[in-house]
């Protein structure tokens, strides 16, 4: 049985931190879940304030709220941004930049 060290919520934050313009289908494919599950995860993260969602034409753009504490009783002293920096490097500018699309 395959498993991941990180939850799907954490993996979603990691993916969105690198691709602020990711579509639900992109998130679902990356995580190996259905679009409905991806939607639920993004909705959870948005409702908890860990993501901000902004409409950009027909698409959504997401902004990870780096300054918020990690939602874990053992890690309240660390922020989401600090965790993302450890896992994928500094992300503050990366999540704000639109992704170049090749056509």
MDAnalysis code that builds the backbone (N, CA, C; Angstrom):
import MDAnalysis as mda
import numpy as np

u = mda.Universe.empty(309, n_residues=103, atom_resindex=np.repeat(np.arange(103), 3), trajectory=True)
u.add_TopologyAttr("name", ["N", "CA", "C"] * 103)
u.add_TopologyAttr("resid", np.arange(1, 104))
u.add_TopologyAttr("resname", ["UNK", "UNK", "UNK", "UNK", "UNK", "UNK", "UNK", "UNK", "UNK", "UNK", "UNK", "UNK", "UNK", "UNK", "UNK", "UNK", "UNK", "UNK", "UNK", "UNK", "UNK", "UNK", "UNK", "UNK", "UNK", "UNK", "UNK", "UNK", "UNK", "UNK", "UNK", "UNK", "UNK", "UNK", "UNK", "UNK", "UNK", "UNK", "UNK", "UNK", "UNK", "UNK", "UNK", "UNK", "UNK", "UNK", "UNK", "UNK", "UNK", "UNK", "UNK", "UNK", "UNK", "UNK", "UNK", "UNK", "UNK", "UNK", "UNK", "UNK", "UNK", "UNK", "UNK", "UNK", "UNK", "UNK", "UNK", "UNK", "UNK", "UNK", "UNK", "UNK", "UNK", "UNK", "UNK", "UNK", "UNK", "UNK", "UNK", "UNK", "UNK", "UNK", "UNK", "UNK", "UNK", "UNK", "UNK", "UNK", "UNK", "UNK", "UNK", "UNK", "UNK", "UNK", "UNK", "UNK", "UNK", "UNK", "UNK", "UNK", "UNK", "UNK", "UNK"])
u.atoms.positions = np.array([
    [0.838, -1.187, 0.000],
    [0.000, 0.000, 0.000],
    [0.882, 1.248, 0.000],
    [0.633, 2.180, -0.919],
    [1.398, 3.423, -0.994],
    [0.838, 4.428, 0.005],
    [1.723, 5.224, 0.587],
    [1.295, 6.262, 1.511],
    [2.258, 7.428, 1.402],
    [1.876, 8.543, 1.952],
    [2.694, 9.745, 1.919],
    [2.945, 10.215, 3.340],
    [4.122, 10.709, 3.581],
    [4.480, 11.243, 4.889],
    [3.628, 12.462, 5.224],
    [3.305, 13.257, 4.212],
    [2.503, 14.472, 4.393],
    [1.041, 14.208, 4.043],
    [0.150, 14.892, 4.699],
    [-1.274, 14.774, 4.397],
    [-1.570, 15.375, 3.028],
    [-2.732, 15.062, 2.499],
    [-3.124, 15.656, 1.215],
    [-3.286, 17.170, 1.355],
    [-3.672, 17.647, 2.517],
    [-3.784, 19.091, 2.730],
    [-2.401, 19.746, 2.650],
    [-1.408, 19.153, 3.286],
    [-0.048, 19.696, 3.238],
    [0.510, 19.615, 1.821],
    [0.275, 18.497, 1.147],
    [0.748, 18.345, -0.227],
    [0.073, 19.352, -1.161],
    [-1.185, 19.662, -0.900],
    [-1.888, 20.673, -1.696],
    [-1.250, 22.036, -1.497],
    [-0.949, 22.395, -0.248],
    [-0.268, 23.671, 0.013],
    [1.077, 23.732, -0.706],
    [1.833, 22.649, -0.664],
    [3.121, 22.612, -1.353],
    [2.950, 22.830, -2.854],
    [1.974, 22.163, -3.437],
    [1.745, 22.288, -4.866],
    [1.309, 23.707, -5.233],
    [0.379, 24.252, -4.477],
    [-0.123, 25.601, -4.770],
    [0.953, 26.657, -4.524],
    [1.835, 26.432, -3.562],
    [2.923, 27.384, -3.310],
    [3.798, 27.565, -4.540],
    [3.919, 26.531, -5.338],
    [4.707, 26.609, -6.566],
    [3.902, 26.967, -7.796],
    [2.582, 26.827, -7.708],
    [1.712, 27.105, -8.857],
    [0.440, 27.785, -8.375],
    [0.510, 29.066, -8.185],
    [-0.624, 29.831, -7.656],
    [-1.848, 29.770, -8.564],
    [-1.635, 29.478, -9.842],
    [-2.746, 29.434, -10.791],
    [-3.198, 28.008, -11.088],
    [-2.812, 27.056, -10.231],
    [-3.178, 25.661, -10.448],
    [-4.685, 25.495, -10.501],
    [-5.125, 24.662, -11.428],
    [-6.544, 24.334, -11.517],
    [-6.812, 23.121, -10.642],
    [-8.075, 22.903, -10.298],
    [-8.426, 21.745, -9.480],
    [-8.001, 20.444, -10.146],
    [-8.120, 20.384, -11.461],
    [-7.699, 19.177, -12.175],
    [-6.196, 18.967, -12.026],
    [-5.413, 20.049, -12.025],
    [-3.966, 19.946, -11.834],
    [-3.648, 19.419, -10.438],
    [-4.346, 19.962, -9.447],
    [-4.140, 19.535, -8.060],
    [-4.519, 18.066, -7.909],
    [-5.662, 17.695, -8.457],
    [-6.132, 16.310, -8.370],
    [-5.130, 15.352, -9.003],
    [-4.640, 15.691, -10.186],
    [-3.671, 14.835, -10.873],
    [-2.375, 14.707, -10.081],
    [-1.901, 15.796, -9.528],
    [-0.667, 15.786, -8.742],
    [-0.800, 14.919, -7.497],
    [-1.953, 14.992, -6.849],
    [-2.159, 14.268, -5.596],
    [-2.684, 12.852, -5.797],
    [-3.164, 12.562, -7.004],
    [-3.748, 11.243, -7.254],
    [-5.104, 11.076, -6.599],
    [-5.891, 12.166, -6.603],
    [-7.239, 12.149, -6.029],
    [-8.220, 12.644, -7.081],
    [-9.509, 12.574, -6.790],
    [-10.519, 13.092, -7.709],
    [-10.570, 14.618, -7.617],
    [-11.152, 15.236, -8.643],
    [-11.334, 16.690, -8.608],
    [-12.232, 17.096, -7.444],
    [-13.215, 16.273, -7.147],
    [-14.116, 16.562, -6.029],
    [-13.340, 16.593, -4.705],
    [-12.423, 15.645, -4.528],
    [-11.584, 15.625, -3.328],
    [-10.674, 16.844, -3.294],
    [-10.075, 17.182, -4.446],
    [-9.216, 18.368, -4.528],
    [-10.008, 19.621, -4.167],
    [-11.238, 19.710, -4.664],
    [-12.103, 20.843, -4.345],
    [-12.321, 20.928, -2.829],
    [-12.597, 19.791, -2.207],
    [-12.831, 19.761, -0.765],
    [-11.611, 20.192, 0.023],
    [-10.441, 19.760, -0.405],
    [-9.199, 20.136, 0.273],
    [-8.960, 21.635, 0.147],
    [-9.109, 22.172, -1.065],
    [-8.921, 23.609, -1.281],
    [-9.957, 24.399, -0.478],
    [-11.187, 23.912, -0.434],
    [-12.228, 24.575, 0.361],
    [-11.864, 24.561, 1.846],
    [-11.356, 23.429, 2.341],
    [-10.919, 23.340, 3.742],
    [-9.825, 24.356, 4.035],
    [-8.817, 24.404, 3.166],
    [-7.687, 25.307, 3.371],
    [-8.107, 26.769, 3.279],
    [-9.047, 27.055, 2.385],
    [-9.551, 28.418, 2.240],
    [-10.387, 28.806, 3.456],
    [-11.270, 27.923, 3.893],
    [-12.120, 28.202, 5.056],
    [-11.283, 28.403, 6.321],
    [-10.175, 27.676, 6.425],
    [-9.301, 27.799, 7.596],
    [-8.404, 29.034, 7.512],
    [-8.422, 29.705, 6.346],
    [-7.623, 30.912, 6.178],
    [-6.207, 30.664, 5.696],
    [-5.855, 29.427, 5.393],
    [-4.496, 29.109, 4.968],
    [-4.251, 29.426, 3.501],
    [-5.332, 29.540, 2.736],
    [-5.267, 29.968, 1.336],
    [-6.229, 31.121, 1.138],
    [-5.829, 32.053, 0.290],
    [-6.763, 33.064, -0.203],
    [-7.008, 32.743, -1.663],
    [-8.267, 32.816, -2.066],
    [-8.642, 32.517, -3.442],
    [-9.106, 33.813, -4.093],
    [-8.575, 34.090, -5.275],
    [-8.928, 35.298, -6.009],
    [-9.289, 34.912, -7.429],
    [-10.373, 35.460, -7.910],
    [-10.820, 35.189, -9.278],
    [-9.956, 35.985, -10.249],
    [-9.465, 35.326, -11.291],
    [-8.646, 35.960, -12.326],
    [-9.211, 35.523, -13.670],
    [-10.169, 36.300, -14.175],
    [-10.866, 35.899, -15.393],
    [-11.723, 34.688, -15.113],
    [-11.485, 33.618, -15.859],
    [-12.248, 32.378, -15.665],
    [-11.562, 31.418, -14.704],
    [-10.414, 31.808, -14.174],
    [-9.638, 30.921, -13.303],
    [-9.512, 31.499, -11.908],
    [-9.100, 30.672, -10.996],
    [-8.792, 31.115, -9.641],
    [-7.282, 31.167, -9.476],
    [-6.832, 32.118, -8.683],
    [-5.428, 32.188, -8.269],
    [-5.436, 32.047, -6.754],
    [-4.465, 31.342, -6.252],
    [-4.400, 31.078, -4.821],
    [-3.166, 31.730, -4.225],
    [-3.298, 32.165, -2.997],
    [-2.170, 32.739, -2.265],
    [-2.086, 32.031, -0.915],
    [-0.945, 31.365, -0.684],
    [-0.717, 30.703, 0.594],
    [-0.446, 31.784, 1.639],
    [-1.073, 31.655, 2.776],
    [-0.879, 32.609, 3.871],
    [0.298, 32.144, 4.730],
    [1.494, 32.529, 4.307],
    [2.749, 32.067, 4.893],
    [2.895, 32.420, 6.369],
    [2.281, 33.492, 6.783],
    [2.474, 33.994, 8.144],
    [1.670, 33.247, 9.212],
    [0.708, 32.434, 8.791],
    [-0.146, 31.745, 9.760],
    [0.579, 30.565, 10.407],
    [0.240, 30.269, 11.665],
    [0.871, 29.128, 12.325],
    [0.403, 27.814, 11.710],
    [1.270, 26.818, 11.784],
    [0.910, 25.478, 11.329],
    [-0.206, 24.970, 12.235],
    [-1.287, 24.445, 11.661],
    [-2.410, 23.994, 12.487],
    [-2.145, 22.653, 13.150],
    [-1.270, 22.674, 14.142],
    [-0.912, 21.460, 14.857],
    [-0.537, 21.865, 16.281],
    [-1.095, 21.213, 17.258],
    [-0.844, 21.581, 18.647],
    [0.637, 21.534, 19.020],
    [1.393, 20.664, 18.395],
    [2.808, 20.542, 18.718],
    [3.688, 21.580, 18.033],
    [3.182, 22.198, 16.977],
    [4.001, 23.107, 16.178],
    [3.452, 24.530, 16.101],
    [2.728, 24.990, 17.067],
    [2.145, 26.331, 17.006],
    [3.181, 27.444, 16.829],
    [4.433, 27.188, 17.197],
    [5.444, 28.226, 17.097],
    [5.990, 28.395, 15.675],
    [5.642, 27.525, 14.759],
    [6.123, 27.588, 13.371],
    [5.017, 28.043, 12.438],
    [5.411, 28.767, 11.376],
    [4.427, 29.230, 10.407],
    [4.407, 28.313, 9.197],
    [3.351, 28.447, 8.421],
    [3.229, 27.683, 7.181],
    [4.381, 28.029, 6.243],
    [4.725, 29.295, 6.166],
    [5.832, 29.724, 5.311],
    [7.149, 29.083, 5.702],
    [7.400, 28.952, 7.011],
    [8.635, 28.310, 7.460],
    [8.670, 26.844, 7.036],
    [7.552, 26.161, 7.148],
    [7.485, 24.762, 6.719],
    [7.709, 24.649, 5.218],
    [7.057, 25.505, 4.434],
    [7.229, 25.466, 2.986],
    [8.671, 25.780, 2.600],
    [9.298, 26.724, 3.298],
    [10.694, 27.056, 3.013],
    [11.602, 25.849, 3.222],
    [11.352, 25.062, 4.252],
    [12.155, 23.871, 4.513],
    [11.929, 22.821, 3.423],
    [10.677, 22.639, 3.017],
    [10.353, 21.570, 2.075],
    [10.672, 21.902, 0.623],
    [10.464, 23.166, 0.205],
    [10.681, 23.497, -1.216],
    [11.471, 24.782, -1.438],
    [12.013, 25.364, -0.395],
    [12.765, 26.602, -0.530],
    [11.849, 27.802, -0.372],
    [12.437, 29.006, -0.350],
    [11.625, 30.224, -0.170],
    [10.514, 30.309, -1.208],
    [9.286, 30.600, -0.732],
    [8.116, 30.553, -1.619],
    [7.364, 31.865, -1.714],
    [7.724, 32.868, -0.954],
    [6.939, 34.096, -0.912],
    [6.733, 34.678, -2.302],
    [7.806, 34.831, -3.067],
    [7.667, 35.400, -4.404],
    [7.101, 34.389, -5.389],
    [7.462, 33.122, -5.232],
    [7.028, 32.089, -6.165],
    [5.510, 31.996, -6.234],
    [4.821, 32.078, -5.090],
    [3.372, 31.912, -5.098],
    [2.659, 33.136, -5.658],
    [3.339, 34.261, -5.724],
    [2.709, 35.474, -6.228],
    [2.868, 35.612, -7.742],
    [3.819, 34.882, -8.341],
    [4.078, 34.998, -9.773],
    [3.144, 34.114, -10.575],
    [2.595, 34.640, -11.669],
    [1.790, 33.781, -12.532],
    [2.688, 32.785, -13.254],
    [2.185, 31.594, -13.501],
    [2.939, 30.560, -14.191],
    [2.855, 30.797, -15.685],
    [3.994, 30.678, -16.369],
    [4.037, 30.800, -17.816],
    [3.386, 29.548, -18.407],
    [2.492, 29.736, -19.340],
    [1.858, 28.580, -19.979],
    [2.392, 28.454, -21.394],
    [2.750, 27.257, -21.758],
    [3.183, 27.007, -23.130],
    [1.990, 26.568, -23.943],
    [1.898, 27.067, -25.114],
    [0.757, 26.744, -25.999],
    [1.259, 26.190, -27.284],
])
